Amino acid sequence: MKTKFTLLLFLINYLLFSQEFPPIIKYSSAAYGAGNQSWMISQDAQNYMYFANNEGLLEYNGTNWQLYPAPNETIIRSVKVIGNKIYTGCYMNFGFWTRQSNGKLKYTSLSDTIKNKILDDEQFWNILKYDQWILFQSLNRIYIYDTKTGKFKIIAPKNGVIKSFAAKNAIYFQTIKEGLFEIESGKAKLISDHPILKKFTIVNVFPTEDHLLIQTQLEGIYTLAGNNLTHFATDVDAQLKAGFVYSSQHLQDGSLALGTVSNGIFILTDKGKLKYHISQSKGLSNNTVLSLFEDADQNLWAGLDNGINCINVQSPVHSFTDNTGVLGTVYASAVFNRILYVGTNQGLFCKRNQSSDEFKFINGTKGQVWSLFEYDNTLFCGHDSGTFIITADAAKSIFSASGSWKFEPVPGNKNQLIQGNYYGLSVLEKINNQWVFKNRIRGFDYSSRYFEVTNNLEVYVSHEYKGIFRLKLDKYLVKTDAFYTYKSPLKGKNASLTKFNNSIYYAYKGGIFKLNPKSKQFQKDALLSSIFEKDEYTSGKLIVDHSNKIWLFSKNYIHYFSASKLSSQLKQNVIPIPSSLTNSMQGFENITQISKSTYLIGTTDGYYTLNIDDLSFKNYTVFITDVTANKQNEVPQQVEIANEGSFHANTNNITLNYTVPEYNKYINSEYQYLLEGFQNEWSEWSTKATAGFKNLSPGKYTFKVRAKYANTILQNTAVYTFVVLKPWYLTNLAWLVYLLLMVAGAYFINKAYHNFYRKQEEKLIEENNLLLEIKELENEQQLMKLRNEQLSLDVDNKNRELAVSTMSLNSKNELLAFIKEDLKKTNQNDSSNIKSVISTINKNITEEDSWKVFKEAFDNADKDFLKRIKQLHPLLTPNDLRLCAYLRLNLSSKEIAPLFNISVRSVEIKRYRLRKKMDLQHEIGLVEYILDV
């Protein structure tokens, strides 16, 4: 078991290689949407990158990738930007690409003009430029194209061409077993047939002031001066031989970048000293480097066997990434006695500062390290297990009762320190030149990760979940009688507290507050708080470095403030590095000044260093790369961007893409756009490099986009003007047609109105005449009505007369009947005379005479009634008709009885019989029926 533990310590101590490397941007084949391998790389004047890829020509503008398949759908082996053309070579074909008005590339073949001269199965691996000539090199021949005349010349060495090179004002190539040649006057001239150059493949030729530097695949680097070939010694000769150099690049600073088949990239100084060895274990995507290219910003591009990488060689940021997981997340760092110490969640590690030594684990410190504090020529380590004093690569524990957060000197006593622990505060004291634990401070038991001590022994403690406390220590640093809890500012996630320029500051998401020493209240600092107002809050961590700069962190930037030389106002500096790219541990950000201008910033997988004096950035240019337009629910189509755009009314969904062609890993470009004619104000800053507008109304629009890089707005503004045409029914011609139609319509409407009013007039006259006729008819009807009413009155009068007459007859008959009865009762002595009188009376009360008189009068008053009733009821007898007539006059049974010379009972019987003859329903009244006939 002991042996295994010793072996583990050995691995930890010696296998953690610790060189800091430039940032590497990795592009996988899935990210750029093409083949794994890229054989050659080039760049145009706009900083666009081009890659000769297995799937075709690959273009990258810093934002979007675009793949253009080879014309014959084969692997493109070579690419070279010359002027405004991108020359490529592939299987049995070579030519150039030019940008069209819509921003896309179009291919033109040159080899098709000499198709009969191209060898079968020939591939073109390299493209070179010399004055007006373009050279296309295959493994068999070199085709020289004259751009002025359009003619070709072919150089065909007997043993073929291994590779060709451009150096200064010369073109070189190597042939198998023959050596190195130069092309002069269109012919091959032998430069050197040295056995080394005949035996080993040359990868590249670099010119220097007085000789050529020749890089071979397996035998290292040589210098050729005249006929003398001498070996150029480097630090990595053995590794280069073993790694098989496949590609190389002479960098602008004089360095050499060498790409190998199995060991990544070596970057050497001009003296052959190793600057970087970047392999897969140190951040490279793959160890096989097929192509290398240095762009205009001195980034080194590597076409790998599986993907593309961009190395920011000149970046002021260098990173150390712990891919093994041995180091862990860095929480603290310090440079002490020329040793760099790094405290992580795995323990404390060290190495010589500014060296490529391996990190060494310091025994006894396994576990979480919270802080490193230098005081009185002693390095203190705040640890989860307590407090350690660090000497060189050894650690000594002086306190283990609780975890220790941080340390602060006691004002007025250089031999005492107050340390913040998990359980509150405690005191360390220097006795006999040795630091020892003295006592715990009673009366305050809260965890004290952040605290500051004033000159009168007041301690301010920030607790993330409790807020800010103020406590007064006794002069012996033994206890505090009470403590005050601030209600404002509030507690907050990732809040912190520190002392800067002799003032105590507290930071949380609500802002940054400064302690007023007189009122002992915190007041908001407008300048420092502005960083959280302008950018999203992630952490309130405040750090003060040895140069008296205060550092703060937000989502997209690192900020530091320093004292101004000309005023008391703090000077703000912004580093545009977002937390997402640096893998910072939010709330536990840490930054340490390791030299005058270099800072070490801990991350979750190592750390990176930043030289603030080198933070200068190029003024890039923003470009509109392409514009698409489409109808609703249709596929967008590329449109011309070189000239003003014009779109049909229904093709009014416009999308514009733009970019800043820069390739810095840690800095993202931000964009802001304005569409004049649609918007009145610029959009918010965003990293999104596209803008879309839907259902635009007809009109003229001007799209403007500007960019901000490294917190600086770039000088240029890209502009694109376009017009959304009116629909056909709103064009000028349409309006003219509408005008003519309106005039014609007005004419016909006017004519129609005239006709209408004439007809209306005629109709009105006709209606008036009709109304007059109707009026006359109404008058006639009124007259007839009056006549009818008069006739009705006459009838009523006659009926009344008839009724009166009938009643008179009835009265007469009653009187005569009464006299008749009295006469019958008189003395019989005068019987003859009485009988005579009775006879006379009977004659006067005969019904026949009365009925005849009545019938004649009734017929005059109510004509045809008796006929109508007879027609309705043919079975009625004259007596029945007579009764109907009396009922028609609405006479009662009592009034009818004398007219029939019968009793009332007999009249009722007659009425009953009459109902039966008429077959009337029970609910129908006899009199009502007769009156309605």
SEFI-898028 format. One line per field, with one value per residue (C-alpha): chain; x, y, z negated. Coordinates in steps of 0.1 Angstrom, whole numbers. Layout:
// residues N
chain: (A ...)
xx: (X ...)
yy: (Y ...)
zz: (Z ...)
END
This chain:
// residues 933
chain: (A A A A A A A A A A A A A A A A A A A A A A A A A A A A A A A A A A A A A A A A A A A A A A A A A A A A A A A A A A A A A A A A A A A A A A A A A A A A A A A A A A A A A A A A A A A A A A A A A A A A A A A A A A A A A A A A A A A A A A A A A A A A A A A A A A A A A A A A A A A A A A A A A A A A A A A A A A A A A A A A A A A A A A A A A A A A A A A A A A A A A A A A A A A A A A A A A A A A A A A A A A A A A A A A A A A A A A A A A A A A A A A A A A A A A A A A A A A A A A A A A A A A A A A A A A A A A A A A A A A A A A A A A A A A A A A A A A A A A A A A A A A A A A A A A A A A A A A A A A A A A A A A A A A A A A A A A A A A A A A A A A A A A A A A A A A A A A A A A A A A A A A A A A A A A A A A A A A A A A A A A A A A A A A A A A A A A A A A A A A A A A A A A A A A A A A A A A A A A A A A A A A A A A A A A A A A A A A A A A A A A A A A A A A A A A A A A A A A A A A A A A A A A A A A A A A A A A A A A A A A A A A A A A A A A A A A A A A A A A A A A A A A A A A A A A A A A A A A A A A A A A A A A A A A A A A A A A A A A A A A A A A A A A A A A A A A A A A A A A A A A A A A A A A A A A A A A A A A A A A A A A A A A A A A A A A A A A A A A A A A A A A A A A A A A A A A A A A A A A A A A A A A A A A A A A A A A A A A A A A A A A A A A A A A A A A A A A A A A A A A A A A A A A A A A A A A A A A A A A A A A A A A A A A A A A A A A A A A A A A A A A A A A A A A A A A A A A A A A A A A A A A A A A A A A A A A A A A A A A A A A A A A A A A A A A A A A A A A A A A A A A A A A A A A A A A A A A A A A A A A A A A A A A A A A A A A A A A A A A A A A A A A A A A A A A A A A A A A A A A A A A A A A A A A A A A A A A A A A A A A A A A A A A A A A A A A A A A A A A A A A A A A A A A A A A A A A A A A A A A A A A A A A A A A A A A A A A A A A A A A A A A A A A A A A A A A A A A A A A A A A A A A A A A A A A A A A A A A A A A A A A A A A A A A A A A A A)
xx: (0 28 45 13 9 46 40 9 29 56 31 15 49 65 39 20 37 30 38 13 2 -15 -52 -64 -97 -109 -132 -145 -157 -192 -188 -177 -197 -170 -143 -119 -87 -76 -44 -36 -48 -49 -64 -78 -75 -108 -93 -115 -99 -99 -91 -84 -106 -116 -151 -142 -132 -140 -145 -147 -154 -151 -188 -200 -186 -194 -184 -180 -177 -149 -162 -155 -165 -130 -106 -92 -55 -43 -55 -39 -55 -39 -55 -93 -91 -89 -69 -74 -61 -77 -79 -71 -83 -72 -86 -99 -129 -143 -169 -202 -224 -245 -213 -209 -180 -181 -155 -137 -114 -81 -71 -100 -82 -53 -74 -55 -22 -33 -19 -42 -48 -28 -35 -23 -8 6 0 27 29 58 52 25 28 8 24 3 24 15 37 47 49 47 22 31 2 8 -21 -14 -14 -34 -8 7 42 49 80 82 112 121 117 87 83 81 73 77 86 85 114 122 123 128 108 123 113 127 128 135 172 182 182 169 162 153 131 149 135 109 135 148 182 200 208 222 225 238 231 209 187 186 177 153 121 121 90 97 124 127 148 171 194 223 212 182 168 157 133 133 108 131 165 158 167 197 211 222 247 261 271 275 248 251 228 208 207 174 163 139 160 153 116 114 130 106 75 79 75 48 42 59 55 80 63 64 84 111 99 94 63 67 38 44 25 24 36 17 33 67 73 110 127 150 178 162 151 117 90 60 53 16 2 -32 -25 -19 -50 -45 -74 -51 -14 -13 -7 -13 -10 1 -6 0 -28 -26 -31 -2 -26 -13 -39 -34 -52 -53 -61 -94 -105 -90 -73 -65 -36 -36 3 5 -23 -16 -35 -18 -35 -25 -51 -51 -65 -54 -75 -45 -43 -81 -98 -75 -88 -56 -22 9 45 68 106 105 82 47 22 -12 -39 -67 -94 -68 -42 -12 12 44 70 97 80 80 94 81 88 63 40 50 25 33 29 4 -18 -42 -77 -92 -70 -89 -62 -25 -13 22 31 64 83 61 35 3 -21 -58 -70 -100 -79 -68 -37 -3 30 47 84 97 80 71 40 38 4 0 -38 -62 -93 -113 -110 -93 -106 -82 -58 -55 -28 -37 -33 -5 9 30 33 -3 -28 -65 -77 -113 -124 -154 -164 -156 -124 -91 -57 -22 8 46 65 103 102 76 39 15 -22 -30 -68 -102 -122 -153 -187 -189 -194 -203 -181 -158 -148 -145 -136 -116 -101 -101 -75 -98 -102 -136 -141 -165 -176 -195 -215 -232 -264 -265 -253 -228 -217 -198 -181 -158 -128 -113 -77 -65 -83 -100 -137 -164 -192 -218 -221 -243 -261 -266 -301 -286 -269 -287 -271 -265 -252 -214 -211 -177 -160 -125 -103 -91 -74 -80 -117 -139 -161 -189 -202 -233 -258 -274 -241 -209 -210 -183 -182 -185 -161 -180 -216 -204 -230 -224 -231 -234 -204 -217 -186 -179 -216 -219 -202 -232 -256 -239 -232 -249 -239 -222 -201 -194 -158 -135 -97 -69 -35 0 -2 -33 -57 -91 -105 -141 -158 -190 -205 -187 -158 -130 -127 -100 -97 -66 -58 -55 -23 -40 -71 -86 -111 -105 -95 -115 -101 -121 -108 -134 -130 -163 -165 -180 -147 -124 -142 -141 -155 -182 -179 -144 -127 -90 -63 -27 -1 29 50 47 21 12 -16 -26 -64 -76 -101 -120 -94 -62 -54 -45 -21 -28 -3 -23 5 -1 -38 -38 -62 -63 -91 -110 -137 -173 -187 -221 -215 -248 -284 -313 -349 -380 -417 -438 -432 -407 -370 -347 -328 -293 -295 -269 -251 -227 -255 -287 -313 -347 -374 -409 -437 -444 -406 -404 -388 -351 -322 -288 -256 -225 -192 -159 -132 -112 -102 -94 -106 -114 -129 -162 -173 -206 -229 -255 -277 -302 -327 -335 -371 -381 -363 -355 -329 -299 -305 -290 -254 -254 -229 -256 -243 -276 -306 -340 -370 -404 -433 -416 -438 -430 -404 -367 -345 -309 -294 -264 -244 -215 -193 -176 -144 -126 -150 -141 -165 -149 -144 -164 -202 -213 -243 -267 -296 -326 -361 -392 -412 -449 -473 -485 -517 -498 -473 -474 -488 -515 -523 -525 -549 -568 -570 -583 -608 -618 -623 -643 -661 -669 -682 -704 -715 -724 -743 -759 -768 -784 -803 -812 -825 -844 -860 -866 -882 -904 -912 -920 -943 -959 -961 -977 -1002 -1008 -1012 -1037 -1056 -1054 -1066 -1095 -1103 -1100 -1124 -1148 -1144 -1150 -1181 -1192 -1186 -1207 -1234 -1232 -1233 -1264 -1280 -1271 -1288 -1318 -1319 -1316 -1344 -1366 -1358 -1367 -1399 -1406 -1400 -1423 -1448 -1446 -1449 -1478 -1495 -1486 -1502 -1532 -1538 -1532 -1558 -1583 -1577 -1582 -1615 -1626 -1621 -1640 -1669 -1671 -1677 -1705 -1742 -1755 -1785 -1769 -1753 -1760 -1743 -1714 -1708 -1707 -1681 -1661 -1662 -1649 -1621 -1611 -1609 -1585 -1562 -1558 -1522 -1523 -1529 -1503 -1477 -1483 -1478 -1447 -1432 -1435 -1418 -1391 -1382 -1378 -1355 -1335 -1336 -1330 -1326 -1356 -1342 -1308 -1321 -1344 -1315 -1294 -1323 -1348 -1370 -1382 -1419 -1434 -1441 -1404 -1393 -1417 -1401 -1366 -1377 -1388 -1356 -1336 -1352 -1339 -1374 -1378 -1401 -1426 -1427 -1431 -1460 -1487 -1476 -1484 -1513 -1498 -1483 -1446 -1442 -1453 -1428 -1400 -1411 -1411 -1376 -1364 -1379 -1363 -1329 -1335 -1344 -1313 -1292 -1273 -1247 -1254 -1228 -1242 -1269 -1300 -1303 -1266 -1267 -1297 -1281 -1249 -1267)
yy: (0 23 16 25 57 67 59 81 110 105 108 138 154 149 142 175 195 232 253 280 279 304 301 274 276 242 237 202 189 189 227 237 211 196 168 160 169 203 202 239 272 308 342 371 409 409 384 356 321 294 257 231 204 168 180 211 247 258 295 310 347 346 339 314 286 280 249 250 215 210 211 174 166 155 164 200 196 232 268 302 337 359 393 390 353 321 296 259 226 192 159 166 202 236 271 300 312 348 364 371 401 380 374 337 322 309 286 290 262 270 234 228 250 224 194 172 180 170 136 108 106 139 159 194 198 233 267 294 330 347 381 376 338 313 279 247 218 181 152 149 184 222 241 278 301 336 357 384 362 333 308 278 265 231 219 181 167 131 120 141 168 161 196 232 264 301 320 356 362 326 294 261 225 191 160 124 115 146 174 210 230 266 277 303 316 289 261 240 248 226 244 216 178 173 137 150 168 139 114 132 149 187 200 237 263 295 325 343 373 353 317 293 274 239 219 181 155 132 148 181 216 226 259 262 290 286 250 245 226 226 213 238 225 229 218 192 175 140 147 161 129 107 129 131 167 171 209 241 278 307 332 369 372 350 318 285 264 228 204 167 135 121 148 179 214 227 264 274 307 318 303 269 272 256 281 258 222 219 184 167 163 200 213 205 185 161 152 150 184 184 222 254 290 323 349 387 388 363 335 301 280 242 219 186 151 156 192 227 247 283 292 328 329 366 367 385 356 322 293 262 236 206 178 151 165 163 200 207 240 269 290 309 317 336 342 339 337 332 302 301 285 274 264 242 219 191 208 232 229 249 254 280 311 318 284 254 232 207 215 198 188 200 171 175 199 175 190 224 255 288 314 323 353 367 386 393 372 343 326 315 290 291 255 234 216 248 271 262 280 273 271 263 230 221 229 232 231 258 255 227 233 247 256 290 315 345 366 402 421 435 474 485 450 435 402 393 383 378 348 342 306 285 291 329 347 337 351 341 354 354 342 336 341 314 319 300 299 322 321 322 354 348 363 358 324 330 319 348 343 381 405 437 453 491 509 511 473 473 442 442 407 398 366 355 343 366 400 424 424 450 439 457 437 442 454 419 404 378 386 409 419 424 428 449 434 458 460 478 468 435 401 386 356 358 390 400 427 442 472 495 528 526 523 492 482 457 443 423 422 455 474 483 502 522 525 560 560 587 574 538 533 519 543 533 540 552 546 510 501 511 479 458 482 480 442 412 405 372 378 405 392 422 417 442 435 445 475 488 480 467 440 431 405 406 383 396 416 418 452 469 504 522 556 584 603 636 634 615 599 562 552 523 497 470 436 421 385 368 344 317 315 314 288 310 297 323 337 323 343 348 369 373 397 375 403 440 436 398 384 348 341 307 286 254 234 253 290 316 344 379 406 439 459 438 444 463 453 459 480 455 460 449 434 425 389 380 390 367 374 353 352 340 303 300 292 323 332 349 384 408 428 448 471 485 457 457 432 425 435 400 392 413 390 401 385 401 384 403 396 410 385 381 349 357 330 352 382 382 409 426 441 469 476 502 498 533 535 509 518 551 538 514 479 467 453 416 389 376 383 382 405 395 417 402 417 450 476 490 517 525 511 516 489 499 477 486 464 467 447 447 472 496 506 499 528 516 511 486 498 481 499 482 489 469 477 485 458 462 477 506 515 548 531 516 550 565 537 543 580 573 549 575 601 576 565 601 607 576 583 619 606 580 606 628 598 589 623 626 593 603 635 616 591 619 635 601 595 629 621 588 605 629 599 581 613 615 578 584 614 592 565 590 602 566 560 591 578 543 558 578 547 529 557 554 517 522 547 524 496 519 528 491 482 511 500 465 476 497 468 447 473 476 439 437 465 449 415 431 448 415 398 424 423 386 391 417 410 386 408 427 397 406 439 425 397 424 443 412 403 437 433 399 414 442 418 393 381 380 417 425 402 416 451 440 420 448 472 446 440 476 479 447 435 399 387 364 351 345 327 306 297 287 267 256 237 269 276 311 311 303 331 354 344 350 385 393 379 399 430 417 414 394 364 385 411 384 365 391 393 356 359 331 328 335 297 290 315 297 264 280 293 258 242 269 260 223 231 253 225 251 240 244 270 292 317 318 356 361 337 355 389 376 363)
zz: (0 -9 24 44 24 31 68 68 53 79 107 92 86 119 147 146 174 168 198 206 242 265 269 293 311 322 352 357 390 376 368 403 422 445 445 417 436 449 471 476 462 475 467 487 483 462 437 450 446 473 468 494 479 487 496 516 510 474 467 432 425 387 383 408 428 465 485 523 537 563 599 604 568 559 530 533 525 529 524 529 528 554 558 559 571 551 571 563 575 573 592 629 627 615 619 598 579 581 559 575 569 543 523 533 552 587 603 636 648 663 670 693 719 719 710 735 718 683 673 663 625 619 588 580 546 546 560 562 575 591 607 634 634 614 609 604 592 593 584 621 635 629 651 654 663 676 663 690 721 708 721 703 701 686 668 667 648 656 620 611 585 548 537 549 529 532 515 520 557 567 572 561 564 555 576 565 563 581 555 553 585 592 621 643 676 676 672 643 630 604 572 551 555 520 508 480 505 528 501 478 488 484 466 471 480 460 472 448 453 469 472 475 445 457 436 443 433 413 411 394 407 429 441 478 485 520 523 486 467 429 402 382 347 327 292 307 334 321 317 352 367 347 355 393 403 429 430 419 418 414 390 392 360 374 356 373 370 378 381 377 385 350 325 331 337 327 326 326 323 352 331 330 293 284 277 277 283 289 291 286 249 246 264 301 317 334 336 374 389 427 433 415 423 406 411 412 374 368 358 368 386 386 410 390 399 380 379 380 352 349 324 312 310 304 279 245 230 225 208 189 192 169 191 166 137 114 108 105 101 92 62 53 65 54 64 34 35 73 69 84 60 72 47 60 48 50 28 32 62 70 97 106 118 156 164 182 152 141 112 80 53 18 -6 -34 -15 1 2 8 7 2 1 2 -18 -19 -51 -70 -44 -52 -29 -47 -31 -40 -37 -44 -70 -87 -82 -68 -65 -32 -28 7 15 -21 -42 -80 -98 -125 -130 -123 -145 -115 -79 -72 -47 -47 -68 -78 -98 -132 -130 -152 -159 -131 -151 -150 -123 -123 -103 -91 -99 -93 -130 -131 -138 -155 -161 -149 -167 -160 -190 -188 -151 -147 -139 -161 -169 -198 -205 -190 -193 -214 -208 -170 -155 -119 -90 -80 -44 -38 -65 -70 -102 -109 -129 -160 -159 -143 -121 -91 -80 -49 -51 -18 -35 -66 -52 -67 -104 -124 -156 -180 -194 -228 -229 -237 -206 -228 -225 -211 -234 -206 -169 -146 -115 -86 -71 -41 -18 -15 -15 20 39 45 25 11 -9 -6 -15 13 9 -29 -23 -28 2 3 36 45 73 61 67 50 17 -1 -39 -53 -83 -101 -98 -96 -69 -34 -5 32 54 87 107 95 96 132 143 131 148 181 181 164 128 122 91 66 60 53 56 49 64 54 77 59 87 78 100 107 129 149 175 206 191 166 151 131 116 108 93 118 119 126 103 74 98 104 139 154 177 194 207 231 220 210 181 204 224 194 174 143 111 103 68 65 91 83 100 89 101 110 127 134 161 161 141 134 134 120 139 134 154 148 153 178 178 191 200 197 214 246 247 280 307 344 359 379 406 405 437 449 462 479 482 487 496 498 501 471 464 493 494 491 522 524 538 551 525 546 558 545 540 555 543 554 530 519 516 485 459 459 439 438 425 415 398 385 398 366 349 312 289 259 276 294 318 309 335 336 366 379 407 419 430 405 372 355 331 333 319 287 289 296 307 331 367 385 388 402 412 422 441 449 464 499 497 497 468 458 436 415 392 370 347 314 308 275 262 290 318 352 375 405 409 435 455 478 495 510 522 517 547 546 557 593 582 564 592 610 641 620 605 640 650 618 626 661 647 622 649 670 640 630 665 665 630 639 669 648 623 650 663 628 619 652 645 610 622 646 619 595 620 626 588 583 610 594 560 575 590 557 540 563 556 519 522 542 516 489 508 512 476 467 490 475 441 452 466 434 415 437 432 395 396 416 392 364 382 389 353 343 367 356 320 329 345 316 292 314 314 277 272 294 278 244 256 271 238 219 244 239 202 206 203 229 235 262 277 313 310 291 316 343 324 317 354 363 338 351 386 373 355 382 385 423 426 400 416 451 439 419 447 472 448 438 474 480 449 453 488 497 461 463 496 482 451 474 496 465 450 477 452 434 436 440 403 397 420 401 369 384 395 360 345 372 356 322 308 276 272 253 280 307 290 297 334 337 313 292 258 249 242 277 291 272 287 322 316 305 335 357 343 350 386 390 374 352 328 291 286 314 304 327 327 333 362 378 373 391 421)
END
